[in-house]
Amino acid sequence: MGTPRYIAVEGPIGVGKTSLARSLAAEFSARCVLENANENPFLRRFYQDRRKYGFQTQIFFLLSRYHQQQELQQLDLFSQVTISDYLFAKDRIFASVNLDETEMALYERVYRLLTGRIPTPDLVIYLQANAQVLLSRIWQRDQEYERSIDAEYLQTLVEAYHNYFFHYSENPLLIIDTSEIDFVHREQDLAILVKEIQRPRSGTWYYVPQSSQ
């Protein structure tokens, strides 16, 4: 099988999706497709009042991700490895946490109109960490608008992600506990993961390596 041609990295806020996507893109000389959350004009207000601004924030993300995926679909995914720091379907995870029943029903109508024209990853990497680890990493990166994120909200996201990927079967899925792993600062951790990615696999498998520290 070799290296999958299209890899999507997923996981809750603060787990290290973008950092790993960039590291893998450098390792594989790959095209790197990154989501820019700062482009969402509702995001800062969302973290101040999640109930009031949840729907606007979610619809903006949904349409933004859709347009980015459409641009990706125009490219030849076989000519170069592509690494993305999100899975399009993750949008529904956040929607399920942040929207009420009426908003979710409308969101689902929009989502169903868009989802049929999205390129499919050859591999999804799901990064896990508990809420306290995530909170620590969020504080370390010190994004002003993220300072209001609390452990309770992160725990809700962790559980929503766990439930989603527990039932996930659309693509090969590699699940990694990142609590004791540092793909950015420890080269051995990244090298071991690269070998794991290149092994022929199907279905779901778990990767919990010993820290190289």
Secondary structure, 3 states (H helix, E strand, C coil): CCCCCEEEEECCCCCCHHHHHHHHHHHHCCEEECCCHHHCCCHHHHHHCHHHHHHHHHHHHHHHHHHHHHHHHHCCCCCCCEEECCCCCHHHHHHHHHCCHHHHHHHHHHHHHHHHHCCCCCEEEEEECCHHHHHHHHHHHCCHHHCCCCHHHHHHHHHHHHHHHHCCCCCCEEEEECCCCCCCCCHHHHHHHHHHHHCCCCCEEEECCCCCC
